[in-house]
Amino acid sequence: MPASIMLLTSFALVLGLVGCVSGFLAGLLGVGGGIVVVPVLYHVLAAFDVDVALRAHIAVGTSLATIIPTSVQSIRAHKAKGAVDTELLKLWGPFVGLGVLCGVVVAGYASGSLLTAVFGVVAALVALYMLFTREGWHPVKGLPGRAGQAGMATAIGTISTLMGIGGGTLTVPTLSIFSYPVRRAVGTASVIGLIIAVPGTVGYIINGWGRAGLPAFSLGYVNLGGMIAIVVTSMWFAPLGARTAHSIEPRTLRILFGVFLTITSSKMLFDSYRMFF
């Protein structure tokens, strides 16, 4: 992408709008912005003629970087309300970290089409969960034993790192299935998001170091300009989304998010198919 002032300004403005949308939806739907940032940023990069082989890696790496400051802000708010389960984190934290390490290693060798496919598949599963389960659905009474929880935490860390999302998108539904209180799930997921984002961001910086064709102001696969634009605007719009959420029925919110993810995942899977074949 040519490093002209006009092009860079346009890029920053577009990513600022991405931050507005992701922040608003994060506040509105109670999920991390990464599930919105990655697909939108992926298509913004395409519009700016970034190499198709790099788009998914940059979108995921930049998304993970945006999660760091927003997670810190979220952790403070949830800790003040006593909604962070430190005992659960003592068990889950190390295994989430192990999953992040696995995800970074896989991402270092994975093609852009594979990362796009992973995002598309998991986003489709989350969409199905949102569209076809009722609010407060808890089919299993109580979390499994330590081994089962370790496996879940490792899987969440790995998949989240490959998708560029924080803790909420996968952690909250997973814990909810096992009858875990949703408010504590959301608060605890904010810490898990930070555990995922920090080493994940470092890993994508290392994996992309020295790659040709990266956009201006990139540190490996993390675009610093995009990260700043998204973080600043998303922090402004998240409270607006949260206030709006109180005027909309929860089921309506779940359907809206499910439809959004269905469209997003379909497009990502189609792009992945085209890259594979």
N, C-alpha and C positions, 0 to 999 in steps of 0.2 A: 504494500500500500504506500503510494507516494507520500512523503512527509511534508506536504504543502500545508501552510497555515490554514487555508480554507478547508481542506479535507480533515485536518485534525480538529478544527473547531466543529465541523459537522459531526464528526465521530463522537466528540465529547457531548454535544447537545443531544444526539440520539440516545447515547447511553444514560444521560441524565433523565430522559423520558422513560427509559427502561427501569431506572431506579424508582421513579414515581409510580409506575405500574406495579413493580414487584413489592414496593413498600406498602402500597395501598392494599394489594391482595394479601400480603402477609398479615397485615392488621385485620383485614376483613375476614379471612378464612382461618387464621391462627396457625399457619404453616410457615416454614422458613422460606425466605425469598428465593433460595437457590432453585427450587422447582419451577419458578417463573423465569429467573435470570438466565439459566442455561439455554433453554430453547430460543428465547428471544435474542439473546446475545449471539447465539449460533447463526441466526438468520441475519442479524445486523452485520456480522463479519462477512457473510456471503454477499451482502449488498455493497460492501466496501472491497470486494474482490480479494479477500484473504484466501489463500490456498485451501482447498477443500480438505486436504490432509491435516491441516492445522486447526481448523475451526473448532472441532469438538474439544480438543485439548485446551485451547485458549479459553473457550467458554467455561469449561469445568474448573480450570485453574483459577481464573478470575473470579468465578462465583465463590469458590472456597475462600479466597482472600476477603471478599465482601462480608463473609459470615463472621470473621474475627471481631470487628468492632461492634456489630449488631448483637453478637452473642454476649459480649461483655456487658453491654447495656441491659440485655434481657436477664442475665444472671443476677445482676444487682437488684432488679425489680422483683424477681421471684424469690430471692433469698430474704428480702425484706418482709415478704409475706409468708415465709416459712414453707415454701412450696418445693424445696430442693431436697431430695432424699439422699443424704450423704451415705447411708448404709448401702443402698443399691449401687451408688457410684463406686464404692470401694471394690465391689465385685465386678461391675460392668466396665469401669474405666480402663483397666489394663487390657481387657480383651477388645474393647473398642479401638484402643491404640494399636493392638496387634492387627486388627482388621484394616486400619488405615495404612499400616506398613504394607500389608498384602496388596491393598488397592493401589498404592503408589508404585509398587514393583510391577504389577500387571499393567498399569497405565503406561509405564516406561516402554513396554514392548507392544502395547495394543495399538492397532490402527484406529484412525478416526472413525471408520465405519463401525468398529466394535464398540467404542464408547457411545456412539450414537444409538446403536442397537440396545445396549444395556439401559440407557436412559429411556428409550421408547418402551421397552418391555416393562420396566418397573413402574414407569408413569402410568402405563395402561392398567397395571394391577392396582395401583393406588386409586385410579379413576373408578374401577369396578367396586372397590371398597367404599368409595364415597357415594356412588350412585345406587348401590344395591344392598347396603346395610343400614339399619335404622340407628338413630342416635341412641347411645347407651347400650349398644350391642356388646354383650360380654359372654361369649359361649363357654369359656373355660374359667373355672373358679380357682384362682391362685396361680402364681408363677411356678414354673417347673423347678427342679433341683439346680444345684450349682452348675453342673455340666451342661444342662439345657440352656441356662441363662448365659453361660460363657459362649456357647455356640451362637445364640441369638445376637449377643453383643458383637462378636467377631464379624458375623454376617452384615450387621448394620454398619459397622465401620468400613468394611470392604466395599459394599455396594454404594454407600454414601460418598466415598472417596471417588469412585468411578463415575458417579453421577454429578458431583459438584454440589451436593445438598448438605444441609446441616442435620441436626439430630431429630428435629420435630417430625419430618415427613414420614419416616419409617418407625421411629421410636414410639411416638404417641399411639398410632394405630396398633402396634405390636403389644404394648403394655395394656392398652384398652381391651384387647381380646382376652387378656388374662385377668380381667376385672380389677385392674389397677386404677386408683382414683385419677381422673383425667387431669385435674389441676396439678397434682404432684407429677404426673407424667410430663406435662408441658414444662413445668419448672425444671425438672431433672433433665429433660431433653435439651434445655438451653445450655447446660454444662457439657453434655455429650456433643453438642454442636461445636463447642470450642475445642474439645478434645479431637474432633475430626478435622476442624478447619486449620489449626496451626501446623501440625506436621504435614497435613495434606497440601497446604499451600507451599511449604518448603519443598516437598517432593516434586510438585509440578514446576517449581522454579528450577530445580536441579535437572529434571528430565528434559526441560525445554531450553536449557542453557546453550547458547551458541547456535540455535537453529536458524536457518535462513528463512526469510519471508515473513517474520513476525511483524506485527504492527508496531508503530513508533511507541516509545515509552513502555516497552515490554521487558519484564524481568523473567526470563524463561517463558513459560506458558502463562504467566500472570501479567495482564496488561494493567499497569499502575494507573494510567489515566482513566481507563474504564472503571477500575475499582473505586477510585475517589468519586467519580461522577455518580456512580450507582449508590454508594454508601451515603453521600450527602443528601441526595434527593429522597432515597428510601426512608431515611430517618425522619424527614419532614412529613412524608405521606403515610407512614405506618399508623400514627395516632388517628388520622382522618379515617383510615380504613377500620380501625377498632371502634370508633364512634359510630360509623355507618352500620357495623355489624349488629349493633343493638336495636336497629330499626328494621331488621330483616329476619324472617323466620330461619332457624338453624337448618331445617331441611332444605330450604331454598338455597342457602349458602352451599351446602354439600352438593346439590345438583349443579349449581353454577360452576363450582370448582371441578366436579367430575366431568362436565362437558368440556371445560377448558383443557383438562388433561387428556381427554379422549382425542380432541383435535390435535393437540400438541404431539402426543405420542404417535398418532397415525402419520403425521408429517415426518417425524424423526425416523420412524421405522421405514417409511418409503425412501427417505434419503439414504438410510443405511443400506437398503436393498440395492439401490442404484449404484452405491459405491462398491458393494460386494460383486455385483454382476455388470 
